[in-house]
């Protein structure tokens, strides 16, 4: 792929400023912003202050630290000189997972080390590195255009509790919805297929989870005197689990599949293009056979089909030897991964009715749901997605393919509250070791992320005029 003059300016600018950029990133990684550990609460606040100051230094005229009931978030805004330009909100997080040398790190997790073209340190990939590449990216964009402001109205929201489940994020988005309003959301907290296969994620599944408690006798009772004559809550739990799927591994809850967005033939072909090695995938999964809904490939099952999983089951005696009882209670933990078209609250209603219908007389039960997450999906023909693909293709010099994520995240809250499509821009790869010892980021890929961001804002402004314009 030949360079345009603008491409050459972008790459030269990035190379000239790369060392200072990496020094700044290392400074940020030295702040142990572990949101899950109360003793690091001051560090999380220090991380937010550091980022706000650095964004101001980058050129953002508005940088603010937003307080929540938990850890603070950072907001920044840089309006375009074109009032008709699209508004883009970039999401990321500045908190990190716990880390200690004793966990198996080769070096201090909060003293970044560069070795063999990689930067090692907690947060290098998840997510400080992927947030921070936008600072150099927007400066390279301005250098190439000669402008004093981005081609789009650019906003950032960088939360401080993602690694703790984002317990206060939705409330923050609802509170600040007017300030966060955008035509499109770019999530920079994701990754690519591999170092040699650049990809763009187009969707994430949602999730609903529940705990079911089943109560039979008021205490454990003798199975000889009473067994076979009173209902056993552990047996009821087992029957619920057995009834959850049919012989084709489809979920049997009535209405579960209503309104879901089915995979198109084109989407299935794109998934099939990826260099997927099922044997290697099984080794990563520490499993011995692939299984799931009949008629779908492994990647289709993980990315684009809804699921019901038994996360835990228990009840009765669990100690050594036998104890012949009818237990007083049993317990189940279930989770449901959801795809576009499914409403978590409708799924919760359906699950509640399904359980109630199957619990026999003499068994009392309760069902409690956790906070749900909605699924999100970007159509492949969305013009903003095409801008992301073009920008990444320019940076990597090759075809960009498509993936989805099987997990869930707070991106859906932004989609839900702001009523804006969610796109994903990430350069991390599986070997980066998110949440693991020796987390790292590939510096060449980090630079490609910078370059992609530098191209993206101009491409969006040139090729997309949203309805709000």
N, C-alpha and C positions, 0 to 999 in steps of 0.2 A: 504494500500500500504506500503510494507516494505521499510525501508531506506537502501540504499547502503552506504558504508563508505563515499563516496563523499557527499551524501545527508546529512549525519550527520555532516560532517565538515562544509558544507554550513550553516546549521541551527544553529549550535553552533556559528559560526562566526557572523552571523546576530544578534543573541541574545546578544552576547557580545558587539557588537558595536551599538545596537539599540538606546540606550539613546543618545549617541553622535550624531548619525545620525538625530534624531528628534530635538535635540538642533540646529543643523546646519540648518535644514529645517525651523525651527521657525525663525531663524535669517534672512533667505531669505524672508520669508513671511512678515517680518516687513518692507520691502522695498516696498512702494506703487507704483509699476511699472505700472501705469494706462496709457496705450498708447493713449487712446482717449482724455485725458485731457492735454492740453499744459503745464499747471503748474506742471505736473509730468514728464516732459521730462528729467530733471536731475535725477529723481528717476529711470526711465527706463534705463538710462545710468549706474547708480550706480548698478542696478540689473545685467546688463550684465557684469560689471567689477567683481562683487561679484562671479558670476557663473564661469567666466574664472579662477579666482584665486582658487576657490574650485576644479575645474576640474584638475588644475595643482597639487594641493595638493593630489588629488585622485591618481595621477600617470600618467595622460595623458602628454606625452612629448611635444605635440603641443597644445597650447590653444591660441586662438586669438579672439579679438573683431572686428567684421566686420562692418564697417560703411555703411549705406545706405542713401538714400535721406530722410529717416525718422528716425526711431529708430534703434539702433544697434542690430546685431545678434551675437551669440557666436558660434565659430567653435572649435572643438577639434578633435584630431586624436591620435590613439594609434595603431601602426602597430603590426601585429602578427610576431612571429619569423618564421612562415611558409610562405614562399612567395606564395605558392599555395592556401593559405586559402581564403575563400570568404571575400569580403569587404562589411561591413554592415554600413549603415548610419541611425542613430537614429534621428528622428525629434520630436521637441516639441517647446513650446514657453514660454518665461519668462514674458511677459506682462500679465496684469490681467484686469478684468472688474472694472469699478468704484464701489466704496462702501463707505458708510457712516453710522454711528450709527443711524442717523435719518431714514434710509431706512427700519428699522425693525430688525437690528442686536441686539442680546442679549448682545454682547460684542464688543469691538473695533475691527473692521474687520482687522486691521493691527497690532494687538497685539494678536498673536495666543494663544489659550487656549486648553488644553487637558482635556477632561471630558468624562467619561464613554467609554473609548476606542476609542475616536474620537479626531482629531485635528480640531478645528474651526479656520478659517481665510481665507481671500480672497486669492485664488490661491492654497489652500491646495490640491484640486483635479484638478483644471483647471488653470494652468497645471504644477505648480512648483513641487507639490508632485510626479507627474508621470514622470517628467523629472529627479528629484533628485534621485528616487530609482535606477537609473542606476549607480550612483556613488558607492553605497554600493554593488550593484549587481556585478559589475565587480571586486571589491575587494574580495567578497566572492568566485567568480569564480576562482580567482588566488590562494586564500587560499586552495581551494579544489584540484586544479591541481598542485600546487607547482611551477607553471610557473611564469615568470617575465613579461609576456605580454599576452594579450588575445589570445584565440584560433582563432579568426577572426581579420581581419583588421577593427578596430572599429573607426567610426567617429560619431560625433554629430553635428547637426545644430539646434540651438535653437533661433528662431526668436523673435523679439520684437514688432511685430505689428499684431499678429493674431487676437487679440480682436478688432482691427480697420479695419479688412477686408484684411489684408496682402497686402496693396497697392504696396509695393516695393519688395515683396518676389520673384516673378518670375524673375524680373530683376536681383536680387542678385544671384539666382540660375543660370541664364544664364551667368552672369559675372564670377561666380566661378565654372562653371560646371566641369572643370578639377579637382579641389580640392575636389569636392563633389562626383565625380564618384564612383559608388557603384554597386554591384551585386544585392542588395536588400535594400529596405528602410523599416525601422520599425517606425511606427508612434505611439508615446506614448501620444496621446491626444484623448483618447476615453474611452469607459467603457465596463462593463459587464452587462449581463441581470439582475442579482440580487446578493445579498450577498451569496446565497446558490446555484446559478447556474452560474458557471464560463463559460464564452464564449469568443470566438475570432471573431472579426469583419472581414469580408472578402471583403467588398466593400463599397463605398460611391457613391451616385448619384452626377452627375454634375448639373450645372444650367446655364440657359441663361435667361435673363430678359430684358424687353423692356418697353418703354413708347410710347404710340401712341397719337398724338394730331390731332384732327379733327376740321376743320374750315369751317363754312358755310357762313352766311351773315357777312358783315364787322362789324356789331354790333348787339346786341339783337334787334329783331323787333317784331311788334305787331302780335300775333298769329291769330287775327281776320282778319286783313287786308291781311296777307301774309301766314298764316298757311295753309298747305295742297297744297300749290302752289310752295313752294321752299323746298329743302332738309333740314332736321333737323339733325345737327351733333349729338345730344343726341340720337336720334332714331337710327342713324347709329352705334353709340357705343353700344347700346343695342343689335342690330342685330348681330354685331360682336361677342359679348359675347355669345349670344344664339346659334350661329353657331359653337362655338369652340368645342363642344362635341356632339356626337350622343346620341341616346336613351340608349345605353349601357355604356355611360360615356367614350367612346373612343375618343381620339383627332382626329378631322376631317382634320387636315392640311395634304395635300398630301405628302407622303414620310416620315412622322414623325416617323413611326415605322420601316422604312427600316434598315436592318442590326443589329437590336438590339439583344443582347444576351438573348435568351429566357431561362426561368427557366427550368432546367431538373427535371425529376420526383424525382431523388435523392435529389436535392436541396429543392424541395417542401416538401419532407418527413422530412428533417432536420429542416426546419422552423416549420413544424407542431408539432415537438417534444417539442418545447419550451412551458413552462407553461403560456400561454397567456390567460389573463382574459379580454375579450372585454369590459365587463361592467366597470371594473376598469379603463381600458384604456380610455373609453369614459369620465369617471369622470375626469381623468387627462387632457383630451382634452377640458373639459368644453363644451362638445357637447352631443347631444341627440340621435344620430343614426349614424351607420357606413354607408358609401357610397363610391362609386368609380367604377372603371372599372369592368364590369361583368366578372365572371369566376375566380376571384382571391380573396384570403383571405385578411384581413386587413393588416397583416404583409407583405404579398407579394406586396400589393399595395404601401405600404410605403417604402419598401426596394428595390424592384426589377422591378417596372414598372415606365415608364415615365409618367409625368403629365403635365397638363396645368392649371394654377390657375389664377384667376382674383384677383389681389392684391388690386386694387382700381379702382373705376369708378366714374366719376363726370362730371358735365356740367350744365349750366343754373342756374336758381334761386334756392337757398338752404335755404332762410330765412323763417321766419314765414308767414303764410298766402299764398295767391296765387299771382302769377305774370304771366299773360298770354302772354308769349313771345315764339318766336323761338330763342333759344340761338345762340350766335355767335360761340361757340366752345364747345367741349367735350373732355374728356381725359380718357385714360385707362392705367393701369399698369398691365402687365402680366408677369408671370414667368413660366419657363418650367424646371422641374426636369428631368434629363437625365440619362440613364443607359448605361452600357457598350455596345459599338457598335455605339452609337450616337455621331456625331461630332457637337459641339456647333455651329460652323460656318455654317455647312450645315443646321442646324435647323433654324438659323437666316435667311438664304437665303429663306428657305421654308416659314417661317412666313411672311417675307416681301412680297413675291409673293402672299400669301394667303390674306393678308390685301388689297393689291392693287387691287386684283380682285374683292373685295367686296365693295369697296368704290365707291359710285355712282358719276355720273357727278354732278358738282356743289359743291362737298365737296373736299377741299384740305386737305392733310394729311402729317404728318411726323412721322417717326418711329426711335427711338434711342435705341440702345442696350447698356447695361452695360458690364463690363468685365466678360467674361464667365469662368466657371470652368468645366473642363472635368471630366467625371465619372471615377472611377477606380474599378477594380474587380480582385481579386486573385483567380485563379482556385483552387478548393478544393484539387486537387491532387498535387499541387505545393510542391516540397520537402522542400522549406523554410517554407511554411505554416505548414507543418507537424512537423517541428522542433518546431515551436511556440506552437503547440498543445501539443506535448510531454512534453515540458518544463513546460507549465502551468499545465498539468495533474500531473506531479511529484510534483509541488509545492502545489497544492490544494488537491491532493490525491483522485481525482474523475474524471469522464468523463467530457471532455470539449465539449461544443456545439458551434454552429455557429450562428452569426447574421450578419446583414448588418446595415448601417446607411442610413437614408433617406435624411439627410442633405448633405452639401458639405463643402469642406475645401481645404487648400493649398496642401494637399498631392498629388493631381492630377498634380500640377506643377512639383513636383519632378519626378513623373512617366513620364510626358511628356518630360521634358528637359533631364533627365538623362537616359531615356529608361530603367528603372528598375522597377521590380514589387514592389508594395506597400503592406506591411503587417501591421497589427494593434496589438498592445500590450498595453492594458489598464486595470486597476483594479478598476476604479471608478464605482459607482452604482448610479441609478437614485436619490436616497435619498440624494446624496451629495450636491445637490442644486447649480449646476453650474449657474453662473450669478445671483444668488438669495441671499437674506440675509441669514446669518448663514451657508455659504458654509463650508463643512467639508470633511474630508477623514477618512475612517475607518482604524485604525492603523493596525489591523490584515490583512486587504486586502493589505495595503501598503507594509507590510512585505512579503506577497505572491508575490507582484510585484517584490520586491528585489530578492526573491528566484527564480522566473521564469527567470529573467535576468541572474542570476548566472548559471542556467542550459543551457540557450539558446545558448550561444556562443560555448560551447563545442559540443552541439548537431548539430548545423549548420556545424561546421568544420568536424564532423564525418560523416554526412549523405548527404552532398551536395557539389558537385564540379561543380561550374557554368561554363558556356561556356568560360568565360574569363580566367579561370585558365590555 
